[in-house]
């Protein structure tokens, strides 16, 4: 039995190994340490053994279900069951972010947080129900209480377990952000106790991922500055990542060498050692409010998943891991302490196995998700009436209780009392008003406090709102992780991220997916400000006019405020959508238009707009997904659909065409997701000629979505597209050769008008 690659072999080895144990003459009492010098008592060790057994049988049941095509997830926890001790060392009110090999933690947390079963059967056994939760996810049952059958995850608001999408460490930046947000929150500000800590489990292979490097660096940075960050990172190290062995000693060297992180190691296959190591690390984090990492040595049994025969692993290596089976080790511990006879433990193994198999048979008959609409429902809930009311309520606060604070924030010179504002000034004023009316509002990003962000939009806000405008490290994934954690902790974060593509994975797999993975039980309200699109004259952003990374993220809201007149309503709509619906919104700000003043002629001030006072916010409110149409001339000859800098260029072209007798409708999309499809189709059909002006690239640009919407909407007129070249953007005047310009728009319009 040196090669354990199947559930049958693993089961047989457990039975043989436990049956061979012999009990000592001395029996320890239930409340005595299970081992000399240990804090873990006999009865607690027995309870954790039940959690470990449940986790093991979940793996066996998942593979049994897979054997006849009814199980859809078989990445198991066999060999990792020692992390039940980590849960035992924590409080059930400590938020946890787990990965797919954390069934031991999950079962132990459920036993901690849920009431014990009663003899009459009115209260179900918490371990049995924990197994039911997991197996419902395995068979994609719609009754699964976390993700609702959409995916098998460990996630529950009741158990304070935040669901995560994968095991590759993508959840680590969020975990750092959650610890950071809890650390900077005051008494009663979060859903957790004031002395709570965050625990995050991940595998050793995650350390080779950029997300893990970012998270470890960010945690160490805050530890170095002394800012509170109560975070316990638990690396469950089984020595493998998929079919790739982790080099010996690499995990320890990587973790031990991280500045600012307190390192400790424990044997995850020894229940006492794992409990002592986790308790000592957790107590240190709770007392010092600083991050620590616990390196938990584990083994991987049964391969990576149900389809892995482990042909790449030497038989001796598999046998060595099987010899460290944590279930056998806990059984040996209990027998050595005289807490159980070997036969009793085998019987307990069979009893829990029978319960889990029975649950597996029961969930087989539960209904699956009934429709596509049910699947996507949690992605982007829209409550436009509540959002509109939130704008009205904010205005009332600004006029009433917040009036004095508003005067102070603007230094007595309210923005509505001055002259018209440019785009950057309007965004600045809107953020200031939001911070006045939203006490839990938080602005963060590289340089947002000192410099005012990359383009000075937030300059001066830090002085008016101390502690709520926060400079961060420059890494975009770190900024996103901090913001996502802050959103979970009850803040309403606005993050400025210039390097959009560096945070695509965070926006997709962590931000936009959270509500979907939890059926709305967990939310991370977030607004991301991105200075982007075609660059300004400084030549910033060689990839700034590419938005494909945003366009296919389900549930993401993407706004593009082109004009100062729309900037405040659009940004305010995103802020209220985040607050009311928990939306994740990206506001792509045309950097080239931040300081633009004129529209048609130098000095005309046609691109400026007055700032609406609070009394006008409700009337100017823009619901998510509604376009704006400008009519130029008779408006019967041509429709131009555009966004961003294309709005200004198209209005200039439309004015020249009007002088020649051609009327145009210039449709500013304002939203790239969701696209204002009804507005696009209606305004295009009104003229029968549509020109799509897209400053993003021809391949993967927003214009593709506009044309698809026209086709899907039954549009039968003429259509052309003007888009940027499939190229990175060079600096200086050379950019004109790859970006859209007035000449190209004029030529496209004349081609359509000639039909």
Beta strands, then each sheet from edge to edge (+ up, - down):
strand 1: 96-97
strand 2: 161-162
strand 3: 198-203
strand 4: 231-237
strand 5: 240-241
strand 6: 244-245
strand 7: 262-267
strand 8: 292-297
strand 9: 441-445
strand 10: 469-471
strand 11: 492-496
strand 12: 526-532
strand 13: 557-559
strand 14: 584-590
strand 15: 628-632
strand 16: 638-642
strand 17: 664-668
strand 18: 671-673
strand 19: 689-697
strand 20: 718-724
sheet 1: 2+ 1+ 3+ 4+ 8+ 7+
sheet 2: 5+ 6-
sheet 3: 10+ 9+ 11+ 12+ 14+ 13+ 18-
sheet 4: 15+ 17- 16- 19- 20-
end
